Amino acid sequence: MVTTAVRPARPTTGAPKKRRSTARVLLGAVLVAACALASAAITLRTGSETGAVAVRSDLPAGHVLTTDDLRTVPGSVEAGLIPASRAQSLVGRKLAVPVVAGALLTEKNVGAAAYPRPDQALIGAAVRPGQYTPGLAPGDRVVVAEIPGDTVTASTRTRQQPVIAVVTDVRRPEQPQSPAVVTLLLARADAEKVAVPVAQGLFSLVQIAPEAR
C-alpha cells in the first residue's frame, strides 16, 4: 500500500499583517500631518505677501512725508519693515534720517529726529566741476582733501589724518558751470577741521571705496 505523506501546514499568525497594517497607518498619519503643515506654511507665506512701503526719491531728514513720496513694493514683509497696508498712516510724519530712492521704510526711519547724532555734524559744501566726481551720489564715501591757499600755508601746514565723510545729498545746478551743493555727514571733530577750507572753497571731494561691512 502506498502511503502519501501530507506536509503539515505552516501555522499562521496575524502578527506580520498587523505590523504592516500599523506601519501603513502611521505612515499615512505622518503624510497627512506633513501635508497639513505644508498647507499652513503656504497659507502663512501667502498671507504675509502684503508688500512694503518704499520712497520714490532721495529725501532728507526732517522731511514731511506726502502721498507722492511713497510707493508700495510687492512681496513678503520682513520684520521691521512697514507693510503697505500702513502707507497712508505715514503721510504727514517726518523722517528721522535721510533715505535714498527705493529704500524700504522701517519704524526707525520715521518719528523724532535722530540725525545727525551728537558726535556727528552736517556740512553743506558748494563744489564746482573738477572738485567732485560727476557720478557722486548719496551714500558715497569721500575724502575732504584740503587745497592750500598759498605756498606759505602749504609749506607750514602740518599733515593731518584724512577727513572722511559720507554724502547724504547732492543738489546739481541747472547751469553746468554753476556749483553743486553737496551735503556731507562726518564726525563733529572732523567738521571743525574742514569748516574753514570748505567755506573758502579750498577743497576737493575724492571718492573712495564703500566701507567694508
KALIN-V772711 format. One record per residue. N is the residue number from 1. RES is the residue in three letters. OMEGA is omega in whole degrees, -180 to 180 (* if undefined). Layout:
# KALIN-V772711
N:RES:OMEGA
N:RES:OMEGA
This chain:
# KALIN-V772711
1:MET:-179
2:VAL:180
3:THR:179
4:THR:-180
5:ALA:179
6:VAL:180
7:ARG:-179
8:PRO:180
9:ALA:178
10:ARG:178
11:PRO:-180
12:THR:176
13:THR:-179
14:GLY:-174
15:ALA:-178
16:PRO:179
17:LYS:-179
18:LYS:180
19:ARG:179
20:ARG:180
21:SER:179
22:THR:-180
23:ALA:179
24:ARG:179
25:VAL:180
26:LEU:178
27:LEU:179
28:GLY:180
29:ALA:179
30:VAL:180
31:LEU:178
32:VAL:180
33:ALA:180
34:ALA:178
35:CYS:180
36:ALA:179
37:LEU:179
38:ALA:179
39:SER:179
40:ALA:180
41:ALA:179
42:ILE:180
43:THR:180
44:LEU:-179
45:ARG:179
46:THR:-179
47:GLY:-178
48:SER:-178
49:GLU:-180
50:THR:-179
51:GLY:-180
52:ALA:-179
53:VAL:177
54:ALA:178
55:VAL:-176
56:ARG:-174
57:SER:175
58:ASP:-179
59:LEU:-179
60:PRO:174
61:ALA:-178
62:GLY:179
63:HIS:177
64:VAL:-175
65:LEU:175
66:THR:179
67:THR:-179
68:ASP:-179
69:ASP:-168
70:LEU:171
71:ARG:-179
72:THR:180
73:VAL:-179
74:PRO:178
75:GLY:-180
76:SER:-180
77:VAL:179
78:GLU:-179
79:ALA:178
80:GLY:180
81:LEU:179
82:ILE:-178
83:PRO:-178
84:ALA:-179
85:SER:-179
86:ARG:-176
87:ALA:-177
88:GLN:-179
89:SER:180
90:LEU:-179
91:VAL:-180
92:GLY:179
93:ARG:-178
94:LYS:174
95:LEU:178
96:ALA:-179
97:VAL:175
98:PRO:179
99:VAL:179
100:VAL:-178
101:ALA:179
102:GLY:-178
103:ALA:176
104:LEU:-175
105:LEU:173
106:THR:179
107:GLU:-179
108:LYS:-180
109:ASN:-176
110:VAL:179
111:GLY:-178
112:ALA:-178
113:ALA:178
114:ALA:-171
115:TYR:-8
116:PRO:177
117:ARG:-180
118:PRO:-179
119:ASP:180
120:GLN:178
121:ALA:176
122:LEU:177
123:ILE:174
124:GLY:-176
125:ALA:174
126:ALA:-176
127:VAL:179
128:ARG:177
129:PRO:-177
130:GLY:178
131:GLN:-180
132:TYR:-180
133:THR:-176
134:PRO:-177
135:GLY:-178
136:LEU:-175
137:ALA:177
138:PRO:-179
139:GLY:179
140:ASP:175
141:ARG:-178
142:VAL:168
143:VAL:177
144:VAL:-175
145:ALA:-179
146:GLU:178
147:ILE:180
148:PRO:-180
149:GLY:179
150:ASP:-176
151:THR:179
152:VAL:179
153:THR:-178
154:ALA:-177
155:SER:-177
156:THR:-177
157:ARG:175
158:THR:-178
159:ARG:-178
160:GLN:175
161:GLN:180
162:PRO:177
163:VAL:-178
164:ILE:180
165:ALA:176
166:VAL:179
167:VAL:178
168:THR:-179
169:ASP:176
170:VAL:177
171:ARG:-177
172:ARG:-176
173:PRO:176
174:GLU:178
175:GLN:-174
176:PRO:-176
177:GLN:178
178:SER:-179
179:PRO:170
180:ALA:178
181:VAL:-179
182:VAL:177
183:THR:-176
184:LEU:173
185:LEU:-179
186:LEU:179
187:ALA:-176
188:ARG:180
189:ALA:178
190:ASP:179
191:ALA:180
192:GLU:-180
193:LYS:-173
194:VAL:-176
195:ALA:-177
196:VAL:179
197:PRO:178
198:VAL:179
199:ALA:-179
200:GLN:-179
201:GLY:-178
202:LEU:-179
203:PHE:170
204:SER:-180
205:LEU:-179
206:VAL:-178
207:GLN:-180
208:ILE:-176
209:ALA:176
210:PRO:179
211:GLU:179
212:ALA:-179
213:ARG:*
